[in-house]
Amino acid sequence: MGGPSGLPAILLCTALAACSAEPRPATAPADSAAARGAGAAAGAPAAILIGAGDIADCATTGDSRTLAILRRNAGTVFTLGDHAYPNGSRADFARCYAPTWSKVKARTRPVIGNHDYGGGNAAPYFDYFGAAAGPRGRAYYSYDVGAWHVVVLNTNCGSVPGGCGVGSAQQRWLRADLAAAGDCTVAMVHHPLFSSATIHPPTTQTRPLVQTLYDAGTELLLAGHDHAYERFAPQTPTGRPDPDRGIRQIIVGTGGAPLHPVGPAAANSERRNNHTLGVLRLILRPGTFRWDFLPVPGGTFTDSGTGTCR
């Protein structure tokens, strides 16, 4: 996001219609290869992930508009960092985030962003989300939804203990975690490795983590930080097109904060929009996935597609 800076059983509604009551959270299965394989083998039903990053700014009402979409849709809510502007302080969480997206807090699994460190050590972030934010101070963790494995990384490379580089504690943890995962994986970060935005440069410090994801066959990588929507074709961590083994990165920094300008399309960029707030919904089935960008009421931009696990 802009400025200086250094869950759950899934509830299904008939035909994905709006639910009349707030879905209840459920506990993720045990983090083990056996549990993941058993879920897939049992023909696990579709799971839903829905969310965005760059969310609550007290000076705007965008987060209220995106919250309305979340409340109409079942599923585990993900965030992609930068929850409460300007500094992620206790006051920012209380005044800006709590009145809106806290309504779905019970089913939220967060990603930490640079503005979440605005108070120094991100204590307000960890206090607010508690155990859902992963180990305190570390903020990288994983969980399962249906037949899919979800990896949450901390791309604040100057703040996370050990950084993001080759041989870092986070990379070693990630390699071990993915080795025990099943066939279908989605990773979530705050800082994108690839972007056409003009305010933030691509965060190349994350490349070792993305390389580890690529080596393990990860299908999807979701990011925030840039206040726009951008979908990339499957590619290698060095930006080479790779339709067979590449990771598809999607930036969803459209959770409510003011949107950013974008420049000329970066290599492999397939779809971009910086005029519409909204959230991304993933429908995850054993072996397949579908994505849909859901705009706020009045928004006309949409994006959707499907893919398969490797």
N, C-alpha and C positions, 0 to 999 in steps of 0.2 A: 504494500500500500504506500500511499504518498507520505511524505514527511521524513525526517531524519530517523535513523534507527541503527543503531549500531551499525452392549447397548442393545444386546437388545434383540428380542424375538420380533419378527416383522409381522405386522397386522395387514391383512389383505382385505380390500373392499371389493365387492362384486363388480367385475369388469373395470376395476380401478376407479370406480365412482367415488365421489366425495364421501368421507365418513362423517357421521353425525356427532361422534364423540371423539375426544382426543385419544389417539392410540396409546396403549400402555407400553412401557419399555419392557424388554426381556433380557435375560442374561445371555451373552454369547456363549457358544459351546466351548468346551475345554480347548486350550490352544495346543492341539496336538495333531499330528498327521493322521492318527487313527480316527479322531473325531471328525476331521474334515472328510476323510475318505468315506466314513460311514454315512455322512450327510448326503454326499453325492450319490453313493450307491443306493440309498433309499429313495432316490428320485425326489430330492428336496424341491418344494414348490418355489415359485418365483419369490425372490427377496427384493426389497426396494430400498435404495439409498436416495436421499433427496437433500439438496442444500446448495450453499454458495459461500463465498468469502467476502471480506470487506463490508461489514454489515452496518453497525449502528453509529450514527452521527446525530447528536442532539439537534443540530442545525437543520436537519432534513427529516422527511417522513418516509424515505425509501424503505427502511427496515420494516415499517408497519405494512407496507404494500407487499413486500416479499413474504412476511409472516402469514399474510392471508392465504398465500398459495400453500405454504406448509400445512396450515390447519385444515385445508381441503384434501390433503393427500396423506395416505398412510406411509409408514416406513421409518427407517432410522435416519435421523437428521444429521448430516455432516456439516461442519463449518471448515473453511479454508483459511482461517486466521484473520487477525485484525477485527476483533469483535466490537470494541468500544473505543470511539475516538474522543479526544485526540491521542491519549497516552495510555489507555488500558488501565487507568487508575481505579481504585475502589469506587470513587465518585463517578467515573465514566461508566463503569459497569452498572452502578445503581441507577444513574439518571438516564442513560442512553440504551443499554442492552436489556436491562431487566424489564422495562415496560413492554417490550415487543418479543424478541426471540426467546426470552425466558419462558414464554408460554409453552414452548416445546423442549424445554431444558431436560425433562425426564427421559427423552428419547434422543438426546444429542450426544455425538462423539466429536470433540473438537480437534482442530489443528492449531498449533500456536503460530502467531504471526509476529512481525517486528514491532508493531504498535502494542502488542500484548506485553512487550518488555519495556514499555515506556516508563514504568514505575521503577525500573532498575533490574530486579531479579524475577520479574513476572509473578510475584507473590499474589497479587489480586486475581490473576488468571487461574493459578492453581487453587486458590481458596474458593473461587467462584464455582469451578467445575468439579473440584474434588477428584475422586478416583477415576472419573470418566476421562480426565486429561492425561492419564498415564502416570508413570512414576514422577514424583515431584522433582523439579529441576531438570529432568531429562526430556519429558514430553514426547518421546517416541514410543510407540506401542503397536499392538495389532489385535484384531478381533475377527470373528467370522460372522457372515450373514448368509444363511442358507448354505449353498455349495461354494460360496466365494470367500476368499481371504482378503481382508482389508489391512493394509499397512499404513500407519500414520508416522510421518517423519518430521524431524525438527530441522528446518533449513535455515535457521538463524545461526549460521556457521560460526560466527564470532561469539555466540552466547552459550550454545549447547556444549556441555563438557566434552572435550576432545575434538570438537569441530565436525566437519563433514568429509574429511579427506580419506585417502587410501590408508587403511589400517586403523582408522579411528574406532573408538568404542561403538559408535552408532553403526558404522559400516559392518563391523564384525557381528553385531547383534542382528543386523538386517540379513546378512548372508545366512546365518544360522536359522533365523525365522523363516526365510523363504525356502530353505532346504527341507523344512518340515511341512510346507504348504501343499495344497492340492494343485489342480490344474488351472484354476481361475483366480487371478489376483488383480486388485485395483489398489494403487498407491495414492496417498494424498499428502500434499505439501503446501506450504505457503508460497514460496518463491519458485517461479517457473524457470526451467532451463532454456526454453525457447519462447519468444514473444515478439510481436510487432508493435508493442506499445512504445511511446516516446518518452514517458516520464522515468521509467526504470529500465536499466539495461538488463539483458538476460543474466541470471544468477549462475555463472559458470562454476562457482565453487561447489555446486551440488552435483556436478557431473560424475564423480566417483559413486555417489549413491544411485544415480540413474543407471550407471553402468552395471551395478550390482542387480538392479531391478531387471535390466535388459538381459543379463546373463541367465537369470532365473525364469525368463519367459513371461514377465508381467505384461498384461494386456493394456491397462489403462493407467494414466497418471493425471490426477486432477490437481490444479494449482489455483491460487488467488493472486494477491499482491497488485497485479495490474487490474484496474477497475474497468474491465471490459470482458467480453466473451470472445474466445478464440479457440478454434479446433484445428489441430494439426493432423496430417496424415501419419500413419505409422512410420517411425524413423529410428535410426540408431542414436546413441547418446552424442555422436558427433554431427548429427543432422543429415545423415545420408538416408534417402528413402529406402525403406525396407518393408514392403507389403507383407512379407511372410512372417518375420520375427520382430518387427519394430514395435515400439510403444506408441500408442496414440495419446498425445497430451491434449488436455482441454483446460483452458483457463476459464474460471467462473468467478470473476471478481465483481459480481453484479448483485451482491446481497443487500444493498441499500445505500452505501456511501456514494457521493457524486462520482460520475464516470470520468474516465481519463481519455485523452485523445490517443489515436493510433496512427502509425505512420504507414509507409509502404509495406506490403505483405512480406513477412519473413519467408524464407525457404520452407516449403512444405505446408504453409498455412492454407487451409481449405475454406474456412468460414470465419468472419470477424464481425463484431457489432459493438459499438460503444454508445448506443443511444437507448438501450432498453434494459431496465432492471429485471431480474428474474432469478430462477433457480434451475439447477440441473437435476433431472430425475433419471436414475439408472434402474432398469428392471433386469435383474440378474437371475438367470436360470442355469441349471447345470449345463455347462458347455457353451452357453450363449449369453449375449447381453444386448440391451437396447438403451440408447440415450435419447432424452428429449429435453430441450431447453423450454421451460415454461415461463412466459413473460408475465409481468404484472398486468392487471386489468388495464386495457387501453393500449398495451404494447402489441406490435404487429410482427416483431421478429421472432422466428422460431427456428429450431434446428433439431434434426433427429437422424438416427442411423442405427445400424446393428453390426454386430461382430461375433466372432467365435473365439473360444479359448484354444490355446495351442497345446 
